[in-house]
Amino acid sequence: RLLEASQVKLVNEKVTLIPISSGYQIGNQIFDQVILATGAWLGKVLEPLGYEVDVRPQKGQLRDYQVDLDMASYPVVMPEGEWDLIPFPGEKLSLGATHENDMGFDLTVDENLLHQMAEAALPYYPILKDAAIYGERVGIRAYTSDFSPFFGQVPELEGIYAASGLGSSGLTTGPIIGYHLAQMLQGRSGVLDPADYPTERYIKQKQS
């Protein structure tokens, strides 16, 4: 829905960022300003340009259930721990997600971890006991060594902005950070202070 509202052209390609005299080349196009919102892959974009990036992948798995109850009026349940229960209109419920910091970019489903989450959630949602499993989803989040997000201009690269490290907060904090980056590109300010989320803490030029 965010992509539809933005009315941007979406091109699914693996590209590189190349500094040139008139700006930056991506594919066969040239830009004077670029936002790098590449999640855990930010290092793969910036390392060829001489940067060390404190961003790493965190694997997250969730399981989708079909339940015998319309979940439209139920709230999201976020107890202490790493799992949440997310209801959807109709008879659907999602349980997740894991926070796996040492699995790299592996997208393999781990049935044991999903089972452990289900066991932990049963006291809150007994309906899961008889629910039908209709799928699993696995994705990669970006996190930093201190688990803090950051956004703003990449050090010493005028016109290049980045955001990463949002972890599992990305779906909720991502839109507001995207809004702030769009404001920064236009020389405007927002309610967040970029000094509180400094890119230079996580993106550093390699020492020669």
C-alpha positions as CSV (number, residue, x, y, z in Angstrom):
1,R,0.0,0.0,0.0
2,L,2.9,2.4,0.7
3,L,4.4,1.6,-2.7
4,E,1.0,2.2,-4.4
5,A,0.6,5.5,-2.5
6,S,4.1,6.7,-3.4
7,Q,3.3,6.3,-7.2
8,V,7.0,5.4,-7.8
9,K,8.3,3.2,-10.6
10,L,9.5,-0.1,-9.0
11,V,12.3,-1.9,-10.8
12,N,13.5,-5.2,-9.4
13,E,17.2,-5.4,-10.3
14,K,20.4,-6.0,-8.4
15,V,22.4,-2.8,-8.9
16,T,25.6,-1.1,-7.7
17,L,26.1,2.5,-6.7
18,I,28.9,4.2,-8.7
19,P,30.1,7.8,-7.9
20,I,30.7,9.8,-11.1
21,S,31.5,13.5,-11.7
22,S,27.9,14.5,-12.2
23,G,26.4,12.5,-9.4
24,Y,25.8,8.8,-8.9
25,Q,25.1,6.1,-11.5
26,I,22.8,3.2,-10.7
27,G,22.3,0.9,-13.6
28,N,22.0,3.0,-16.7
29,Q,20.6,6.1,-14.9
30,I,22.3,9.0,-13.1
31,F,21.0,10.6,-9.9
32,D,22.1,13.6,-7.8
33,Q,20.5,12.2,-4.6
34,V,20.0,8.6,-3.5
35,I,18.4,6.9,-0.5
36,L,19.8,3.5,0.4
37,A,17.1,1.6,2.2
38,T,18.6,-1.8,1.7
39,G,18.2,-3.3,5.2
40,A,20.8,-5.9,6.1
41,W,22.4,-5.5,2.7
42,L,23.6,-1.9,3.3
43,G,27.2,-3.1,3.7
44,K,27.2,-4.9,0.4
45,V,26.3,-1.5,-1.3
46,L,28.8,0.7,0.6
47,E,31.8,-1.6,1.2
48,P,32.9,-1.4,-2.4
49,L,33.1,2.4,-1.9
50,G,35.5,2.0,1.0
51,Y,33.1,1.9,4.0
52,E,32.8,-0.4,7.0
53,V,29.1,-0.8,8.0
54,D,27.9,-2.0,11.4
55,V,24.8,-3.7,10.1
56,R,24.2,-7.4,10.2
57,P,21.3,-9.8,9.3
58,Q,18.8,-11.1,11.8
59,K,16.7,-14.0,10.7
60,G,13.0,-13.9,11.6
61,Q,10.5,-16.8,11.2
62,L,6.7,-16.7,11.7
63,R,3.9,-19.2,11.3
64,D,0.4,-18.6,9.9
65,Y,-2.6,-20.4,11.2
66,Q,-6.2,-20.9,10.2
67,V,-8.5,-20.7,13.2
68,D,-12.1,-21.4,13.8
69,L,-12.9,-17.8,14.9
70,D,-13.1,-14.5,13.1
71,M,-10.1,-12.5,14.3
72,A,-11.2,-9.1,13.0
73,S,-11.9,-7.6,16.4
74,Y,-9.0,-9.1,18.2
75,P,-5.9,-7.0,19.2
76,V,-2.3,-7.7,18.5
77,V,-0.7,-9.4,21.5
78,M,2.9,-8.4,22.3
79,P,3.9,-10.1,25.6
80,E,7.4,-9.9,27.0
81,G,9.8,-12.0,24.8
82,E,10.4,-12.1,21.1
83,W,7.0,-13.4,19.8
84,D,3.8,-11.6,18.9
85,L,0.3,-12.8,18.0
86,I,-1.1,-10.9,15.0
87,P,-4.8,-11.4,14.1
88,F,-6.2,-10.7,10.6
89,P,-9.7,-10.2,9.3
90,G,-11.3,-13.6,8.7
91,E,-10.0,-16.7,10.5
92,K,-6.3,-16.0,10.2
93,L,-3.7,-15.6,12.9
94,S,0.1,-15.2,12.7
95,L,2.6,-16.1,15.4
96,G,6.1,-14.7,15.3
97,A,8.7,-13.9,14.9
98,T,12.0,-15.3,16.0
99,H,15.1,-13.2,16.5
100,E,18.1,-15.2,15.2
101,N,21.3,-13.2,15.2
102,D,23.8,-15.9,14.1
103,M,22.1,-17.4,11.0
104,G,23.3,-14.8,8.4
105,F,21.0,-14.7,5.3
106,D,19.8,-18.3,5.8
107,L,16.1,-18.5,4.9
108,T,15.5,-22.2,6.0
109,V,12.4,-22.9,8.1
110,D,13.3,-24.2,11.5
111,E,10.4,-26.3,12.7
112,N,11.8,-26.6,16.3
113,L,11.9,-22.8,16.9
114,L,8.4,-22.4,15.5
115,H,7.2,-25.2,17.7
116,Q,8.8,-23.5,20.8
117,M,7.0,-20.3,20.0
118,A,3.7,-22.1,19.6
119,E,4.2,-23.7,23.0
120,A,4.9,-20.4,24.6
121,A,1.9,-18.8,23.1
122,L,-0.6,-21.5,24.0
123,P,-1.5,-20.1,27.5
124,Y,-2.5,-16.8,25.8
125,Y,-4.3,-18.3,22.8
126,P,-5.5,-21.8,23.6
127,I,-7.2,-21.7,20.2
128,L,-3.8,-22.5,18.6
129,K,-4.0,-26.0,19.9
130,D,-6.6,-27.0,17.3
131,A,-5.6,-24.4,14.7
132,A,-4.5,-25.5,11.2
133,I,-1.1,-24.5,10.0
134,Y,-1.2,-23.0,6.5
135,G,2.3,-21.7,6.1
136,E,5.5,-20.3,7.4
137,R,7.4,-17.1,6.4
138,V,11.1,-16.3,6.8
139,G,12.7,-12.9,6.4
140,I,15.8,-11.0,7.2
141,R,15.9,-7.9,9.4
142,A,18.8,-5.4,9.8
143,Y,20.3,-4.8,13.2
144,T,23.4,-3.0,14.6
145,S,25.8,-4.0,17.4
146,D,23.8,-1.9,19.9
147,F,20.4,-2.7,18.3
148,S,19.7,1.0,17.5
149,P,18.4,2.3,14.2
150,F,20.1,5.1,12.2
151,F,19.3,7.4,9.3
152,G,20.8,10.4,7.5
153,Q,23.6,11.3,5.1
154,V,26.3,8.8,4.5
155,P,29.6,10.4,5.8
156,E,31.6,12.1,3.0
157,L,29.1,11.1,0.3
158,E,27.1,14.2,-0.5
159,G,23.6,13.4,-1.7
160,I,23.6,9.8,-0.5
161,Y,21.4,9.0,2.4
162,A,20.8,5.7,4.3
163,A,18.6,4.1,6.9
164,S,19.1,0.7,8.5
165,G,19.2,-1.1,11.8
166,L,15.4,-1.0,12.4
167,G,15.2,-4.6,13.4
168,S,11.7,-5.9,14.2
169,S,10.4,-2.3,14.5
170,G,10.8,-1.7,10.7
171,L,7.1,-2.1,9.8
172,T,6.1,0.6,12.3
173,T,9.1,2.9,12.3
174,G,10.1,2.5,8.7
175,P,7.4,4.8,7.3
176,I,8.3,7.7,9.6
177,I,12.0,7.4,9.0
178,G,11.2,7.3,5.2
179,Y,9.3,10.5,5.6
180,H,12.2,12.1,7.4
181,L,14.6,11.1,4.7
182,A,12.4,12.6,2.1
183,Q,12.2,15.8,4.1
184,M,16.1,15.9,4.4
185,L,16.5,15.5,0.6
186,Q,14.4,18.7,0.3
187,G,16.3,20.6,3.0
188,R,13.5,20.4,5.5
189,S,13.3,19.1,9.0
190,G,10.9,16.8,10.8
191,V,10.0,15.9,14.4
192,L,13.0,13.5,14.7
193,D,16.5,14.8,15.3
194,P,18.9,13.0,13.0
195,A,21.7,13.7,15.6
196,D,19.9,11.1,17.8
197,Y,20.3,8.5,15.0
198,P,23.8,9.3,13.7
199,T,25.0,7.4,10.5
200,E,28.6,8.1,11.4
201,R,28.3,5.8,14.4
202,Y,27.6,2.8,12.1
203,I,29.0,3.8,8.7
204,K,32.8,4.5,8.8
205,Q,35.4,4.9,6.1
206,K,38.0,2.2,6.0
207,Q,41.4,3.2,7.3
208,S,44.0,3.0,4.5
